[in-house]
Amino acid sequence: MRSLRGNTDWEILTFSETTTLRTVGPDGSSYTESRTTENFRVRVVHNGRMGNSFAQRGARSLADHLATAIAASHSGPVVSLDLGTGYPSEHIDDTEKNIVEVPSTDGVLRSITEEQSLHLRAANGSEVRWSASEKRLVYGAYLEGNPVPIAFLGTSEQGPVTPNAEVCPVSPKAPLNTAWLLSPIVMSELVGREMKKHLIRARQLEWPRGARVLDDGSGGHTDLEGTPRQSFVWCEDGVPLSRGQTFQDVSVTSHLTGHGGMNGFHVQNLTVLPYQSEDVRDTVVMVVGARPLSFSSDHLLLTAVDNHPQEPCSVTRMLVRFAGARELVSRGVWSGPQQYGNGPWRSPWFLLPEPDRIFRVFDVQ
């Protein structure tokens, strides 16, 4: 909010997120569950020094938060404020089951609807309000009784769920001898997580080569500081073009980039647009899932399927060691349709001709 540049000013943010999941079971039955998270934040600025409060709804009254924050700001320069527990409140609705007579045959495992609403008001009486909603469909298959997501698509998106490629099973004795085709879900885990951590730390990006990486400005109308969101290019062919800035980083509001979060810098989305997308001509192993074995570990559990999910197929899991995100994107080519991944990620599939240069396989099941 622009009013936070006076001697002593304040703002109050109320931000809520609701995620509704509708899951379709292997027998065609479905159920819906909803989770709502609500956050309050009080900010005070005294002589250009900003303090923050990240408070739990119901922990204290909003009036108490504001009174305490303003009193602290008048006592001297505000360096930091800790007025709450630091955790948002959550509410989980009761599960509503809906039995469907005819099983689903379109490959949709789940629909995800995300709704956000923001109300930001400042000492001078100015306000920002907006609400936004987005729905995505999770395509995949039930393999060995368990759901295996293959692709995340927007409801208006058309086209193939997977690239047009000949898929083969994983060889237990030589799993790295065949090219791997990694889904955008896998790339979000292997590359997107590393990109996001790098952006939070450095506020800019200098990789990968051969592609443009941008924030397309989708989502809410503003960030959580009231700055309008817009399309923003992080890097072009590995050359940094822009540096993300929040209210806590700059004194000139025209330098803000729309990446303010609840308590600092926030990456809303990451979109990778390669200059070239190559067709898959060789037989490939299709890798559709990746799960780190710990937060900082380079050991992963990968999930591969031996056919397109629309056809009868089985699943193979591999325990691997991963050489790193930057090494991965330098060893392959982007291919296939542009799709969502986990978190703030959107990219094509990725063809890795020589997986033995990036992965070491310890076990195949």
N, C-alpha and C positions, 0 to 999 in steps of 0.2 A: 504494500500500500504506500502511496506516495507521501502520506502524512507522517511517516516514521522518520523524517529527517529534521524535525524540530528539536528544541532543547530537551523536552521530555514528552514523548507521545507513546501511544499504545495501540495495539490491535488485538482483536479476538477472532480466532479461526475455529469454525466448527466444520468437520469433514467426516463424511460417512461413506462406507463402501458396503455394498450388498452383493454377494455372489450366490447365484441360484444354480444348482446342478440338477439336471434331469438325466438319470442313468437308465439305460436299457439293458436288461439282463439277457442271458443266452436263450431263455425260454420266451422272450418277448415281453415279460413283465417289466414295469418301470416304476421308479420312485423319484420323488423330488425332495431336495433338502436345501435350506437357505441359511446363510451365515451373514450377519451384519456386524461390522466393526465401526465404532464411533470414536472420534478423537476431538479433544479440545486443545488449543494452544493459545497462550497469552504471551505477547511480546511487548517489551518496553525498550525504548531508545532514550538514552540521556547523553546529550552532546555527541551524537554520532556513534555511541557505543551501544551495542545491541545485546539484550539478554533474552533467553528463551525459557518457556515453560511448556513441557509436554505432559499433559495431565489426563488422568483417567476420569471418565464421566462418573459422577457420584462420589468420588473420593473427597472432594470439597465442593462447596458451592462456587459457582463462577464468580460471584461477587467477592468472595474471600480471596480467590486467586488474583483478581484484578486489584483489589485493595492492597494486598501484600506486594504485588509487583510494582505498583505505582509508588508505594512507600519506599521500597528498596531503591527505586530509580532516583528519588529525591535525596537519598542519603549520600549519593556520590556516583561516579561513573559505573554503569552497569557492565560487569564482565560476564556473569552468568547467573541464571536463576534456576533453582530446582524446586519447583512447587508441587510436584505430583509424584506419582509412583513410577512414571515412565512407561506404563503399559496401557494400551487402549482397552476399552471394554468390548466384549463380544456377546452376541446373542445368537443362539442357534435355534431355528424354528423346529418344531416337531416334524418328523418325516411323514410325508404324505404319499401313500402308495396308490398306484393306479395300474390295475391289471389290464393288459392289452390282449385282445382276443387273438389277433394275428401277429406273429413275431415280425420284428423289423428285418427287412432284407436289403436295406440301402447302405449297410455298413456303418451306420451312425451308432457309436457306443454311448455318446453323452452330448448334451447341449449345455453350454456354459453361458450364463447371462451375468454380466458385471454392470452394476449401476453405481454411480458416484454422485454425490451432491456436496456442494461447498457453499459456505456463507462466511464472508470475511468482512468485518467492519472495523473502522479506525476511529481515533479520538475526534477527528474533524467531522464525523458523521457520514463519511463516504462508505459505500458498501459494494461488494462484489458477490453475486449469486449465480450459480449455474448448476445444472444437473446433466449427466451424460449416461448413455447406456450402450453397451456393445454385446453382441451375441456371437458365439463361435460354436462350430460343430466339431466333435472329435470323431474321426473315422478310424476304424480298426477292425479287429476280429477277436473272438473268444478262442484262445488256443490253450488246449489242455485245461479247459475250465476257467481260465483267467483272462481278463480283458487286456489286450495288447494295443495301445494307441499307435496309429501309424501317421496321422496327419491332423493338424488343426486348420480349419478353413472358416472364413467368414460366411455368413448365411447367403450372401449374394454372389459368392465366388463360384465359377463354373470351371470345368476342366477335369483332367485326370487327377486322382488322388496320389498316384505314384508315377514316376517316369516310365516311359516305354522301354523296358530293359528285360533281358533274359536273366532270370534269377535262378541261382543254384544253391544247394545246401552247403553248410559249412563243413569242410573236411576235418574230422577230428584229429587226423594226423598232420595235416598241413593247412591250418585255417588261414594262413597269411599268403598262400600262393595264388589266390584269386583276388581281383580288384574288389574293393568295398564301395558300396553306395550308401552314404550316410544321410539320414532324413534331417529336415530342419529341426525336429525335436532333439535329435542327437547333437546337431551343431549348436543348438542353444545351450546345451549342457557343457559341451567341450570348448566352445569358442565364446558364446555369448556371456557366460559367467566371467571369463577372464577379461573380456572387453569392458564389462560393466565395472569390475573392480578397478581396472586401469583408469577408466574415466572418473570414477569417484576420487581416486588418488591424484591424478594428474590433470583432470578437467579437459583433456584433449586426447586425440588418438592418432597414431602414426602407422597403423597397419590395418588391413592387409593391402598388398599390391593388387592391381587389376580390378579394383572395385571402388565404388563410392559407398561410404557408410554415413547414414543420416538418421536424424530424428524427424519423422514425417509430420510432426505436429498434431497427430490424431489424439483423441481422448478428450479431456476436459478443455474448456475454453481458456483457462488460465492454469498456471502452476499453483502450488499451495502458498505462494506469496502474493498472488494477485497479478502476476505478470502474464500478459497474453502469450499463449503458445503459438509457435509457428514452425514451419519447416526449417531445419537447421542441419547443415552438412558438417559432420565431424572431420572427415578426411576424404581425399581424392587420390586414388592410386598410391596410398601410403603416405601422402603428404598432409599434415594437419592443416585444416583451413580455419577452424573456429575453436574457441575456448569457452566452455560452459561457465556462466557466472550467475551467482545468486545474490540476494539482498545482503548477505553477510560478507560478500567478496568485494563489492564495489560501492563507491559513494555517488556515482552518476547513474541514475535509473535507466538512462537510455542504453546502458551496457548490459542490462539484464537479458538473459537468454531464454527464460521460461523453464528453468530446471530446479526451482526451489521445491523442496520436499517438506515433510513435517519437521524435520530437525536437521536440515542441511541440504546438500546437493542430492538430486534425484534424477535417475535415468528413466524417462517415461517409455521410450521405445528405441530399438536399434533395428534399422533396416539395412541390409546388405544388397546393393544393386551391382552385380558384376557387369563389366563391359561386354563380356562374351559368355554365352551359355552353350556348352557342347552337348551333343546327343551322346547317349550311352550306346556304344557299339559292341562292347565285350560282355561276356557273361559275368555277373557280379553277385556278391553276397550282399543282401539288403539288410543293413543295420538300422533298426528302428527305435532302439531304446538305449539309454546310458544312465547309470546311477553311480555317483562317486561312493566309495566305501566309507569315506569320512570327509569332513568339510575341507581339509587341506591336502587330502591324499591324492596322489597321482595314480592310484589303483581304482579301476572301474569295473562294473558289471555291465557288459553289453548284451543286448538282445537282438538276435537276427532271425529272420524268417526265410524259409526256403522257397517261397512263391509269393506272388502278389496276394494281398490280403483278401481280394475279392474271390480268389480261387482257394481250393483246399490246400492247406499248408500246415507246417509244424514250426515249432520255435526252438532255437538253440541259444544258450547263454554262455558267454565267455568271460572269464576273469582275466583282465589285461592290465598292463602298465602303459601309461600314456606319456608320450614325449613332450607334449605341450601344444597350446593353441596356435602360437605363431608358426611353429614348425609344421603343424597340420595344414594350415591354409596355404603354405608355400609349396606343398607337395602334391596338390590336386587341382581339380577344376570344378567350377559350379555347373550344375546341370539340373534340368527338370523344372517343375513349376515352383513359383514363389509361394511359400506357406509360412504360417506362424510356428513358433516353437514355444518352449516354456519361458515365462517371464517376458521381458521387453525384447522380443526377437522376431525377425522375419527375414527369410532368405530362401534361395533355391536349395535343392538337394546338393550334395557334394560327392564327387567321384574321386576316390583315392586309388590310383593304379597300383601303388606299391605299399600296402598297409604295413609290411614288415619294417618300413623306415620310421613308422610312428608308434606302432603298438608292439608289445611283447605279450604273447598269450601264455598264461600259466595253466589254465584249465578250460575244457570245453565240455558242456553238459547238454 
